[in-house]
Amino acid sequence: MDREVMEYDVVIVGGGPSGLSASIRLKQLAAEAGHDISVCVIEKGAEVGAHILSGAVLEPRSLNELIPDWKAKGAPLNTPAKDDHFLFLTASRAIRLPTPPQMHNDGNYIISLGNFCRWLAQQAEALGVEIYPGFAAAEVLYDENGAVKGVATGDMGIGKDGQPTANYTRGVELHGKQTLFAEGCRGSLTKVLFERFKLRENCDPQTFGIGIKELWEVDPAKHQQGKITHTIGWPMDGSTYGGSFLYHLENNQIAVGFVIGLDYQNPHLNPFEEFQRFKQHPAIRPIFEGGRRIAYGARALNEGGFQSIPKLTFPGGCLIGDTAGFLNVPKIKGTHTAMKSGMTAAEAIFPRLKAGHAAGAEIAEYPEALKKTWLWDELYCVRNVRPSFHAGMWAGLVYSAIDTYLFRGRAPWTLHNHPDHAQLRKASDMPKIAYPKPDGVVSFDRLSSVFLSATNHEENQPSHLTLKNQDIPISTNLALYDAPEQRYCPASVYEIVRDADGANPRLQINAQNCVHCKTCDIKDPLQNINWVVPEGGGGPNYPNM
């Protein structure tokens, strides 16, 4: 069957803050110029916001620029940030430290990023943007000159055997004069673009973290709306990058999460279990006792910063948002930078569209314009903070203080990043970690957690977690690293199963559990796992996350 073709001026892949901000800015510019353009956004989640996961504290700088009257339009920024607390944890104590200047939150808001994106989608649709949730972009399309001409959504109704079922429906081709890729961290199509157009040739490797989050409803006596707490230290050892957040939202809800740098060395480490263990700390556990856990999720995040930003443009399109790596790690914020990148791309593209330039051009104006914005300077000034922690927590804290207070972020050198997957050491060389069993009060197992994410996939479809080499999980991962995919996945997707006598180990992939965090695609030691999109609409369905 031939695929249906839909033509647009601009196709945007991803309904997160960068993609939606780009679509809104394009329509605003078109309205100001009296020049109509067609813009569509496709989103693999069942609805906009279904796959969005972040802490999140929003710095409203980009929102003020994009929609100055956002308060009158009912933006869901309901909780102004109030008190900042920064704690160093030992196994039994919580020591308050001065809050680093980048982490001050005056003027910011504690939000649900999913709800914020749902609101942005409403603003975009009101301007005439066409948004198609439940459509996963599975393939990049190219014209006869090799320029990107759009994307194709995945076919629906393919069985596990790879053959069409009675429900088979062909995907749709979406063609655009420009295609913006706003897939978020570790975008599956963005990886293809990196290779085809050599976009990562002149930058550091990207480095990542895994963020695991729960949403709780707690005793009103323990809730302080607007309070923000971050911790470092226990349960991480001094050589592993990690820390927590607790954000007190409205309605007696607290967003609690833990982030661990995916450059950790010990293959026995289990990020999910570290998070559960963190909640047992004597300064943390009382907050959640008597409360109710109402949501769970996980997502990888870019931590490479300035020196890991790839080339942003190629014939026919560009990269925006976290798929390009605009997260400000010391601030623990990336929404405002993602939005700004999308807005800047829109402002660079629109004059070309208005002038009637042919499809497939490379918009060199976009990165040049971005370098003149506050975003570029903001990321440059914190570029050395995250890589300074390669030398350990204390070295990173000392260096970060020097870099911040003495050099003001403008030291005459740049520290560099390393690829996360290459950092694992052999299991035999590293200590095993004994994790406490979940108590069902503040700590839980992975499968009951995945249930709270409302994750669902059509079971009769090919696995979207593909292996380049079927032998590596046993011959290398199990033999050398004790099958770390069993632990770094926060959703119990990967499992080593054996015969009744313990022989013949093999990797079982429970793809229906996948919460689309992308950790496996990042951390696999030989980069043997390739995450591709499942059928559109599959995956988690995060409420208020």
ZADO-996600 format. One record per residue (C-alpha): x negated, y, z. Coordinates in nm, 3 decimals. Layout:
N
- X; Y; Z $
...
This chain:
545
- 0.000; 0.000; 0.000 $
- -0.119; 0.350; -0.077 $
- -0.138; 0.590; 0.212 $
- 0.085; 0.894; 0.225 $
- -0.114; 1.217; 0.190 $
- -0.035; 1.536; 0.380 $
- -0.213; 1.858; 0.285 $
- -0.305; 2.138; 0.528 $
- -0.537; 2.432; 0.540 $
- -0.687; 2.307; 0.867 $
- -0.668; 1.961; 1.026 $
- -0.763; 1.936; 1.393 $
- -0.848; 1.599; 1.548 $
- -0.763; 1.605; 1.917 $
- -0.498; 1.777; 2.125 $
- -0.722; 1.891; 2.411 $
- -0.805; 2.248; 2.515 $
- -1.049; 2.315; 2.230 $
- -0.829; 2.180; 1.950 $
- -0.517; 2.353; 2.076 $
- -0.701; 2.682; 2.132 $
- -0.839; 2.667; 1.778 $
- -0.491; 2.606; 1.636 $
- -0.341; 2.895; 1.835 $
- -0.619; 3.136; 1.734 $
- -0.585; 3.041; 1.365 $
- -0.213; 3.115; 1.373 $
- -0.268; 3.441; 1.562 $
- -0.518; 3.559; 1.302 $
- -0.285; 3.457; 1.020 $
- 0.003; 3.650; 1.175 $
- -0.213; 3.958; 1.224 $
- -0.322; 3.945; 0.860 $
- 0.020; 3.856; 0.722 $
- -0.136; 3.551; 0.561 $
- 0.037; 3.219; 0.623 $
- -0.178; 2.908; 0.676 $
- -0.085; 2.550; 0.762 $
- -0.245; 2.390; 1.068 $
- -0.189; 2.045; 1.214 $
- -0.319; 1.876; 1.529 $
- -0.323; 1.498; 1.568 $
- -0.354; 1.339; 1.911 $
- -0.409; 0.970; 1.984 $
- -0.222; 0.984; 2.316 $
- 0.149; 0.913; 2.327 $
- 0.196; 1.283; 2.408 $
- -0.032; 1.582; 2.440 $
- -0.200; 1.550; 2.780 $
- -0.154; 1.173; 2.808 $
- -0.529; 1.110; 2.776 $
- -0.652; 1.434; 2.935 $
- -0.845; 1.386; 3.257 $
- -1.041; 1.645; 3.448 $
- -1.086; 1.767; 3.804 $
- -0.988; 2.044; 3.733 $
- -1.069; 2.400; 3.826 $
- -1.002; 2.643; 3.543 $
- -1.200; 2.960; 3.489 $
- -0.939; 3.167; 3.299 $
- -1.183; 3.373; 3.095 $
- -1.099; 3.214; 2.760 $
- -0.729; 3.199; 2.842 $
- -0.729; 3.573; 2.914 $
- -0.877; 3.631; 2.568 $
- -0.648; 3.387; 2.386 $
- -0.314; 3.453; 2.555 $
- -0.343; 3.766; 2.773 $
- 0.020; 3.740; 2.888 $
- -0.013; 3.377; 2.999 $
- 0.150; 3.448; 3.334 $
- 0.465; 3.581; 3.170 $
- 0.467; 3.278; 2.942 $
- 0.467; 3.037; 3.236 $
- 0.120; 2.885; 3.216 $
- 0.092; 2.616; 3.488 $
- -0.178; 2.794; 3.688 $
- -0.002; 2.769; 4.021 $
- -0.286; 2.736; 4.271 $
- -0.549; 3.010; 4.299 $
- -0.880; 2.879; 4.431 $
- -0.947; 2.997; 4.786 $
- -1.209; 2.832; 5.005 $
- -1.528; 2.675; 4.865 $
- -1.700; 2.407; 5.070 $
- -2.025; 2.234; 4.971 $
- -2.124; 1.936; 5.186 $
- -2.423; 1.706; 5.209 $
- -2.314; 1.364; 5.330 $
- -2.513; 1.110; 5.525 $
- -2.354; 0.775; 5.610 $
- -2.196; 0.927; 5.921 $
- -2.217; 1.305; 5.898 $
- -2.108; 1.592; 5.673 $
- -2.346; 1.889; 5.674 $
- -2.219; 2.212; 5.523 $
- -2.462; 2.380; 5.284 $
- -2.448; 2.721; 5.115 $
- -2.232; 2.699; 4.806 $
- -2.448; 2.740; 4.492 $
- -2.359; 3.060; 4.305 $
- -2.243; 2.872; 3.994 $
- -1.987; 2.686; 4.205 $
- -1.810; 2.989; 4.349 $
- -1.449; 2.988; 4.235 $
- -1.320; 3.337; 4.301 $
- -1.055; 3.415; 4.041 $
- -1.022; 3.052; 3.929 $
- -0.728; 2.813; 3.951 $
- -0.688; 2.451; 4.053 $
- -0.482; 2.290; 3.778 $
- -0.371; 1.973; 3.611 $
- -0.554; 1.991; 3.279 $
- -0.300; 1.755; 3.124 $
- -0.014; 1.988; 3.216 $
- -0.214; 2.286; 3.096 $
- -0.264; 2.120; 2.757 $
- 0.107; 2.040; 2.737 $
- 0.172; 2.411; 2.787 $
- -0.089; 2.507; 2.526 $
- 0.082; 2.271; 2.283 $
- 0.410; 2.454; 2.337 $
- 0.241; 2.785; 2.259 $
- 0.086; 2.637; 1.945 $
- 0.414; 2.493; 1.820 $
- 0.587; 2.825; 1.880 $
- 0.337; 2.977; 1.635 $
- 0.405; 2.711; 1.373 $
- 0.131; 2.457; 1.441 $
- 0.237; 2.101; 1.358 $
- 0.138; 1.858; 1.635 $
- 0.154; 1.482; 1.590 $
- 0.098; 1.283; 1.911 $
- 0.060; 0.908; 1.890 $
- -0.153; 0.928; 1.576 $
- -0.511; 0.810; 1.620 $
- -0.766; 0.935; 1.366 $
- -0.946; 0.618; 1.261 $
- -1.145; 0.720; 0.953 $
- -1.323; 1.026; 0.815 $
- -1.240; 1.098; 0.451 $
- -1.485; 1.249; 0.203 $
- -1.445; 1.417; -0.135 $
- -1.644; 1.338; -0.448 $
- -1.926; 1.570; -0.333 $
- -1.959; 1.402; 0.005 $
- -1.789; 1.680; 0.201 $
- -1.531; 1.596; 0.468 $
- -1.183; 1.636; 0.324 $
- -0.984; 1.517; 0.626 $
- -0.907; 1.204; 0.824 $
- -0.685; 0.899; 0.801 $
- -0.481; 0.766; 1.089 $
- -0.506; 0.399; 1.173 $
- -0.275; 0.139; 1.028 $
- -0.005; 0.016; 1.267 $
- 0.112; -0.341; 1.299 $
- -0.219; -0.525; 1.242 $
- -0.231; -0.850; 1.439 $
- -0.521; -0.984; 1.644 $
- -0.618; -1.196; 1.345 $
- -0.664; -0.883; 1.137 $
- -0.363; -0.957; 0.919 $
- -0.055; -0.735; 0.877 $
- 0.247; -0.829; 1.088 $
- 0.615; -0.767; 1.015 $
- 0.570; -0.424; 1.179 $
- 0.287; -0.319; 0.950 $
- 0.277; 0.050; 0.857 $
- 0.000; 0.209; 0.656 $
- -0.185; 0.503; 0.806 $
- -0.153; 0.856; 0.676 $
- -0.421; 1.070; 0.511 $
- -0.441; 1.427; 0.636 $
- -0.639; 1.650; 0.403 $
- -0.765; 1.992; 0.504 $
- -0.982; 2.264; 0.360 $
- -1.154; 2.243; 0.697 $
- -1.137; 1.965; 0.955 $
- -1.215; 2.044; 1.319 $
- -1.323; 1.754; 1.536 $
- -1.210; 1.809; 1.895 $
- -1.221; 1.448; 2.014 $
- -1.366; 1.513; 2.358 $
- -1.664; 1.335; 2.506 $
- -1.815; 1.060; 2.285 $
- -1.570; 1.098; 1.999 $
- -1.550; 0.786; 1.784 $
- -1.539; 0.979; 1.455 $
- -1.791; 1.233; 1.578 $
- -2.043; 0.949; 1.618 $
- -1.996; 0.872; 1.248 $
- -2.054; 1.238; 1.159 $
- -2.369; 1.248; 1.371 $
- -2.519; 0.973; 1.160 $
- -2.391; 1.075; 0.817 $
- -2.495; 1.440; 0.845 $
- -2.790; 1.389; 1.084 $
- -2.640; 1.635; 1.329 $
- -2.853; 1.520; 1.624 $
- -3.195; 1.548; 1.457 $
- -3.305; 1.868; 1.628 $
- -3.162; 1.836; 1.978 $
- -3.211; 1.628; 2.292 $
- -3.018; 1.307; 2.342 $
- -2.680; 1.367; 2.500 $
- -2.657; 1.250; 2.860 $
- -2.333; 1.166; 3.037 $
- -2.153; 1.107; 3.363 $
- -1.856; 0.889; 3.451 $
- -1.583; 1.070; 3.642 $
- -1.328; 0.864; 3.835 $
- -1.026; 1.043; 3.977 $
- -0.722; 0.979; 4.195 $
- -0.428; 1.201; 4.273 $
- -0.291; 1.178; 4.626 $
- 0.007; 1.314; 4.814 $
- -0.112; 1.373; 5.170 $
- 0.026; 1.469; 5.508 $
- 0.116; 1.843; 5.492 $
- -0.085; 1.898; 5.812 $
- -0.400; 1.791; 5.625 $
- -0.332; 1.997; 5.313 $
- -0.479; 2.343; 5.252 $
- -0.356; 2.470; 4.917 $
- -0.641; 2.623; 4.718 $
- -0.922; 2.459; 4.914 $
- -1.214; 2.322; 4.710 $
- -1.473; 2.079; 4.846 $
- -1.772; 1.932; 4.666 $
- -2.015; 1.680; 4.816 $
- -2.354; 1.537; 4.730 $
- -2.556; 1.267; 4.903 $
- -2.402; 0.949; 5.043 $
- -2.309; 0.700; 4.905 $
- -2.560; 0.779; 4.628 $
- -2.926; 0.708; 4.691 $
- -3.180; 0.984; 4.637 $
- -3.260; 0.880; 4.282 $
- -2.902; 0.864; 4.147 $
- -2.717; 1.175; 4.032 $
- -2.365; 1.198; 4.168 $
- -2.115; 1.381; 4.381 $
- -1.750; 1.428; 4.463 $
- -1.470; 1.682; 4.441 $
- -1.154; 1.738; 4.643 $
- -0.912; 1.998; 4.507 $
- -0.600; 2.089; 4.706 $
- -0.320; 2.149; 4.454 $
- 0.038; 2.252; 4.522 $
- 0.305; 2.014; 4.665 $
- 0.068; 1.860; 4.923 $
- -0.135; 1.697; 4.647 $
- -0.512; 1.652; 4.641 $
- -0.716; 1.558; 4.337 $
- -1.015; 1.355; 4.453 $
- -1.287; 1.222; 4.232 $
- -1.643; 1.105; 4.205 $
- -1.891; 1.166; 3.922 $
- -2.202; 0.953; 3.869 $
- -2.466; 1.027; 3.610 $
- -2.483; 0.743; 3.359 $
- -2.861; 0.753; 3.365 $
- -2.856; 0.547; 3.687 $
- -3.116; 0.269; 3.698 $
- -2.971; -0.007; 3.915 $
- -2.755; -0.243; 3.706 $
- -2.586; -0.365; 4.026 $
- -2.433; -0.020; 4.082 $
- -2.055; -0.005; 4.038 $
- -1.921; 0.351; 3.995 $
- -1.565; 0.252; 4.088 $
- -1.682; 0.088; 4.410 $
- -1.903; 0.385; 4.495 $
- -1.595; 0.605; 4.471 $
- -1.392; 0.373; 4.693 $
- -1.679; 0.361; 4.942 $
- -1.703; 0.742; 4.941 $
- -1.343; 0.767; 5.063 $
- -1.439; 0.564; 5.372 $
- -1.673; 0.839; 5.495 $
- -1.564; 0.960; 5.842 $
- -1.524; 1.316; 5.710 $
- -1.315; 1.203; 5.411 $
- -1.104; 0.906; 5.521 $
- -0.881; 1.100; 5.767 $
- -0.766; 1.330; 5.486 $
- -0.603; 1.039; 5.302 $
- -0.484; 0.822; 5.590 $
- -0.107; 0.829; 5.596 $
- -0.099; 0.961; 5.239 $
- 0.008; 0.804; 4.912 $
- -0.205; 0.748; 4.602 $
- 0.005; 0.839; 4.297 $
- -0.231; 0.835; 3.996 $
- -0.569; 0.703; 3.883 $
- -0.793; 0.755; 3.582 $
- -1.149; 0.776; 3.453 $
- -1.333; 0.960; 3.178 $
- -1.690; 1.012; 3.065 $
- -1.821; 1.368; 3.047 $
- -2.113; 1.529; 2.866 $
- -2.392; 1.646; 3.095 $
- -2.668; 1.731; 2.846 $
- -2.585; 2.098; 2.823 $
- -2.762; 2.354; 2.606 $
- -3.054; 2.143; 2.480 $
- -2.823; 1.857; 2.374 $
- -2.588; 2.064; 2.158 $
- -2.599; 1.912; 1.806 $
- -2.574; 2.087; 1.473 $
- -2.213; 2.203; 1.478 $
- -2.125; 2.229; 1.110 $
- -2.129; 2.014; 0.799 $
- -1.957; 2.039; 0.460 $
- -1.585; 2.048; 0.524 $
- -1.576; 2.074; 0.900 $
- -1.723; 2.147; 1.240 $
- -1.742; 2.023; 1.600 $
- -1.568; 2.202; 1.886 $
- -1.516; 2.143; 2.256 $
- -1.660; 1.859; 2.457 $
- -1.722; 1.647; 2.150 $
- -2.011; 1.890; 2.091 $
- -2.110; 1.900; 2.460 $
- -2.020; 2.245; 2.592 $
- -1.970; 2.144; 2.957 $
- -2.137; 2.369; 3.214 $
- -2.263; 2.102; 3.456 $
- -2.366; 2.324; 3.753 $
- -2.026; 2.494; 3.738 $
- -1.854; 2.156; 3.695 $
- -1.636; 2.325; 3.434 $
- -1.591; 2.283; 3.063 $
- -1.236; 2.388; 2.980 $
- -1.318; 2.757; 2.938 $
- -1.618; 2.678; 2.718 $
- -1.423; 2.423; 2.513 $
- -1.150; 2.679; 2.451 $
- -1.401; 2.947; 2.355 $
- -1.570; 2.720; 2.102 $
- -1.236; 2.642; 1.939 $
- -1.142; 3.009; 1.927 $
- -1.480; 3.104; 1.779 $
- -1.452; 2.834; 1.513 $
- -1.106; 2.963; 1.419 $
- -1.238; 3.318; 1.386 $
- -1.518; 3.196; 1.158 $
- -1.293; 2.981; 0.941 $
- -0.998; 3.214; 0.890 $
- -1.174; 3.473; 0.667 $
- -1.275; 3.189; 0.434 $
- -0.916; 3.065; 0.417 $
- -0.780; 3.414; 0.360 $
- -1.027; 3.471; 0.076 $
- -0.913; 3.151; -0.089 $
- -1.249; 2.975; -0.076 $
- -1.253; 2.616; -0.196 $
- -1.222; 2.325; 0.044 $
- -1.534; 2.150; 0.166 $
- -1.747; 2.454; 0.251 $
- -1.987; 2.454; 0.545 $
- -1.894; 2.738; 0.782 $
- -2.237; 2.863; 0.890 $
- -2.068; 3.167; 1.046 $
- -1.936; 2.950; 1.330 $
- -2.262; 2.861; 1.511 $
- -2.400; 3.208; 1.443 $
- -2.093; 3.367; 1.599 $
- -2.105; 3.123; 1.892 $
- -2.462; 3.227; 1.971 $
- -2.338; 3.585; 2.021 $
- -2.070; 3.489; 2.274 $
- -2.088; 3.462; 2.651 $
- -2.063; 3.081; 2.613 $
- -2.410; 3.049; 2.461 $
- -2.575; 3.263; 2.727 $
- -2.387; 3.083; 3.005 $
- -2.510; 2.740; 2.893 $
- -2.863; 2.864; 2.828 $
- -2.900; 2.999; 3.182 $
- -2.813; 2.664; 3.345 $
- -2.993; 2.440; 3.095 $
- -3.259; 2.318; 3.338 $
- -3.038; 2.229; 3.634 $
- -2.915; 1.882; 3.533 $
- -3.246; 1.750; 3.394 $
- -3.427; 1.867; 3.708 $
- -3.245; 1.588; 3.895 $
- -3.434; 1.326; 3.692 $
- -3.696; 1.360; 3.964 $
- -3.443; 1.282; 4.238 $
- -3.180; 1.467; 4.438 $
- -3.409; 1.672; 4.662 $
- -3.639; 1.774; 4.377 $
- -3.334; 1.874; 4.174 $
- -3.189; 2.083; 4.458 $
- -3.520; 2.262; 4.518 $
- -3.581; 2.327; 4.149 $
- -3.221; 2.444; 4.094 $
- -3.258; 2.699; 4.375 $
- -3.581; 2.830; 4.224 $
- -3.436; 2.839; 3.874 $
- -3.122; 3.017; 3.991 $
- -3.258; 3.271; 4.238 $
- -3.611; 3.336; 4.107 $
- -3.583; 3.294; 3.730 $
- -3.209; 3.373; 3.700 $
- -3.183; 3.087; 3.452 $
- -3.447; 3.234; 3.220 $
- -3.754; 3.028; 3.304 $
- -4.003; 3.022; 3.014 $
- -3.959; 2.647; 2.969 $
- -3.684; 2.400; 2.899 $
- -3.656; 2.062; 3.068 $
- -3.534; 1.775; 2.854 $
- -3.276; 1.496; 2.865 $
- -3.312; 1.123; 2.813 $
- -3.073; 0.861; 2.669 $
- -2.866; 0.702; 2.945 $
- -2.854; 0.350; 2.802 $
- -3.234; 0.323; 2.813 $
- -3.260; 0.390; 3.188 $
- -3.135; 0.058; 3.328 $
- -3.399; -0.158; 3.495 $
- -3.387; -0.534; 3.513 $
- -3.148; -0.676; 3.770 $
- -3.426; -0.882; 3.926 $
- -3.622; -0.563; 3.999 $
- -3.339; -0.375; 4.172 $
- -3.159; -0.431; 4.503 $
- -2.809; -0.574; 4.501 $
- -2.537; -0.359; 4.655 $
- -2.283; -0.504; 4.899 $
- -1.955; -0.316; 4.861 $
- -1.683; -0.336; 5.128 $
- -1.356; -0.500; 5.032 $
- -1.068; -0.260; 4.967 $
- -0.851; -0.195; 5.269 $
- -0.534; -0.096; 5.081 $
- -0.517; 0.224; 5.286 $
- -0.772; 0.455; 5.127 $
- -0.967; 0.211; 4.908 $
- -0.831; -0.017; 4.639 $
- -0.924; -0.269; 4.370 $
- -0.959; -0.187; 4.003 $
- -0.656; -0.370; 3.868 $
- -0.410; -0.199; 4.102 $
- -0.578; 0.128; 4.008 $
- -0.539; 0.064; 3.635 $
- -0.169; 0.000; 3.699 $
- -0.141; 0.358; 3.829 $
- -0.292; 0.492; 3.506 $
- 0.012; 0.358; 3.314 $
- -0.231; 0.213; 3.059 $
- -0.062; 0.016; 2.786 $
- -0.172; -0.123; 2.450 $
- 0.016; -0.328; 2.197 $
- -0.137; -0.668; 2.274 $
- -0.113; -0.811; 1.922 $
- -0.377; -0.589; 1.766 $
- -0.752; -0.625; 1.705 $
- -0.963; -0.526; 2.002 $
- -1.076; -0.164; 1.983 $
- -1.384; -0.262; 2.186 $
- -1.603; -0.412; 1.920 $
- -1.940; -0.585; 1.945 $
- -2.209; -0.534; 1.683 $
- -2.373; -0.862; 1.786 $
- -2.171; -1.131; 1.961 $
- -2.477; -1.289; 2.126 $
- -2.618; -0.985; 2.307 $
- -2.371; -0.986; 2.604 $
- -2.512; -1.321; 2.718 $
- -2.864; -1.333; 2.573 $
- -2.959; -0.984; 2.691 $
- -2.701; -0.818; 2.916 $
- -2.636; -1.118; 3.138 $
- -2.988; -1.254; 3.127 $
- -3.168; -0.928; 3.204 $
- -2.913; -0.698; 3.367 $
- -2.660; -0.935; 3.526 $
- -2.388; -0.821; 3.282 $
- -2.360; -0.456; 3.395 $
- -2.048; -0.402; 3.179 $
- -1.858; -0.591; 3.450 $
- -1.940; -0.307; 3.689 $
- -1.974; 0.018; 3.494 $
- -1.627; -0.021; 3.341 $
- -1.373; 0.139; 3.581 $
- -1.085; -0.071; 3.443 $
- -1.201; -0.436; 3.461 $
- -1.213; -0.465; 3.083 $
- -1.529; -0.678; 3.072 $
- -1.553; -1.014; 3.244 $
- -1.801; -1.301; 3.231 $
- -1.607; -1.627; 3.234 $
- -1.745; -1.979; 3.257 $
- -1.629; -2.337; 3.231 $
- -1.507; -2.513; 3.544 $
- -1.858; -2.639; 3.614 $
- -2.005; -2.289; 3.584 $
- -2.163; -2.353; 3.246 $
- -2.123; -2.176; 2.911 $
- -2.090; -1.813; 3.021 $
- -1.913; -1.587; 2.771 $
- -1.787; -1.232; 2.767 $
- -1.413; -1.182; 2.783 $
- -1.284; -0.840; 2.678 $
- -0.952; -0.740; 2.835 $
- -0.893; -0.452; 2.596 $
- -0.539; -0.390; 2.719 $
- -0.686; -0.253; 3.045 $
- -0.895; 0.016; 2.873 $
- -0.840; 0.372; 3.000 $
- -1.043; 0.520; 2.710 $
- -1.323; 0.651; 2.933 $
- -1.594; 0.555; 2.673 $
- -1.845; 0.449; 2.943 $
- -1.914; 0.113; 2.777 $
- -1.996; 0.282; 2.446 $
- -2.248; 0.501; 2.630 $
- -2.413; 0.275; 2.890 $
- -2.448; -0.058; 2.709 $
- -2.827; -0.122; 2.720 $
- -2.865; -0.210; 2.350 $
- -2.576; 0.008; 2.230 $
- -2.397; -0.307; 2.120 $
- -2.045; -0.195; 2.219 $
- -1.872; 0.030; 1.968 $
- -1.551; 0.195; 2.090 $
- -1.305; 0.258; 1.807 $
- -0.949; 0.384; 1.830 $
- -0.667; 0.138; 1.902 $
- -0.319; 0.188; 1.762 $
- -0.196; 0.541; 1.816 $
- -0.015; 0.597; 2.144 $
- -0.206; 0.322; 2.325 $
- -0.408; 0.382; 2.637 $
- -0.336; 0.565; 2.961 $
- -0.044; 0.798; 3.018 $
- -0.166; 1.038; 3.282 $
- 0.094; 1.239; 3.477 $
- -0.030; 1.562; 3.635 $
- -0.396; 1.462; 3.593 $
